[in-house]
Structures are given as C-alpha cells and as structure tokens.
C-alpha cells in the first residue's frame, strides 16, 4: 500500500511519462525502495510489467489518468494523496 502512495506522490510532483516513471522507479530500487517490483532491460531503458499493472490499477480506480503522454492525478487521486499526507504530518 505504501508503494501506491509513493507512486501517486511521484506522479503528483513530476507528472512523468510512462517511460520516465519506469526509469525513476528502477533507479529507486538501487536504494532498496520498490523492492517488490522487478525490471528487465528493454529497448529504451528498463521496464516492469508489475509497474504497468500498478499503473493500470491506479487508472482503473480513477486515481490517475494519462493525458498528452504524461501521468497526472485525478481529483480523487489528489484527495487521496492529500489525506495520506495530512495523516503523516499529524
């Protein structure tokens, strides 16, 4: 569940393309983050089917959308992330 919020947070602050998000999360695995997501070398960098599944799930849940080649949070995604951040900040 914490990975979902981390992905939402990254999308919120970076509004990355699919390829860029794969690249960022692959690099974060070097620091022990997202250790449950496996990557393989692909034509334009690293790719993860698990990450694609997460993104599809977040889209189906109405939390993110892909617009003009970049990911953005929907209103519902923004509200969910803000609620989590408020809870963390106390």
N, C-alpha and C positions, 0 to 999 in steps of 0.2 A: 504494500500500500504506500509506503514512503517513496518508492520509486515513481509511482504515479504522480505524486505531488512534486517531486523533483523534476519530472518531465514537464508538468504544467508550468512550473516556475521557469525552466529554461525557455520554453516556448513563449511565455509572457515577456521575458526581458530581451530575448534575442530575435523572435519571430523568424526562425530559421527555415530554410528549405529542408526537404526530406534528407537529401544527401549531407547537408551541413549538420543536421541533428545527429545523423549516424556518426559522422566524424567526431563531433564533440563528445558524444556518449562513449564512443570507442576510446577516446583519449582519457576520459574519466575512469575507465576500467583499469588504467595503469595505476591509479591511486586507490584501487580497491573498491571503488564505487560501481554500482550496477553489475556486481559480480555474477548475477544470475542471468545475464544477457551475453550470449556468445556471438562472436563476429567471425566473418571469413573475408578474405581478400576478394575484392570484386573489381570490375573494370575501372571504376572511378574512385576507388578507396575501399573502405571497409563497409560491410553490410551485415545486418542482423535481421533474420526472419522474426525472431522474438520481439525486437523493437517494432517491426512493422505490425505485428499482432497487437502490441500495446497501443500503437497509434490508431489502428483500426478500431480497437475497443473504445478509446477515448473519443473518436469521431462518432461511433455508434451511440455512445452515451450522451452526445451533444455537448461535450466539454471543449472540443477543439474543432476547427474547420481548416481546410486548405484553400487558400484564396491567392490567386496570382502567383502560384508556385511556392508560397510560404505558409507555414502554420501560424494560426492565431487562436487565441482563446475566444470562445463564445461568451456571451453574458453569463451563462450558467457556469462555465469553466472559471471565469474571473471571480464570480461569487464564491465558488467552492474553494479556490485558492486563497482568497482574502480571508475567508472564515478560518482556514487552517493556519494562516499566518497570524491572525489575531489571537488564536488559541496558543500558538507557540510563544508569542510576545507577552502573553499574560495580560 
